[in-house]
């Protein structure tokens, strides 16, 4: 895991922005690294700001499990994922 964090830092230095990364774990968890906060949050839809646009998650019982300035972890039943440019 330390290697991945170091890799993100180096890429961010080159690009000049955090490296966006989305991990979908089954249909019940989504981890978003390199985010810029939330646009909106409900049990049916979560919209996450990213430096390159927005990430839209649709599902049931969606909720923030954990969040800090680097990562947001979303739990619940994920039914759809959509990327949108700003």
Beta strands, then each sheet from edge to edge (+ up, - down):
strand 1: 21-25
strand 2: 29-33
strand 3: 35-41
strand 4: 45-50
strand 5: 53-67
strand 6: 71-84
sheet 1: 1+ 2- 6+ 5- 4+ 3-
end
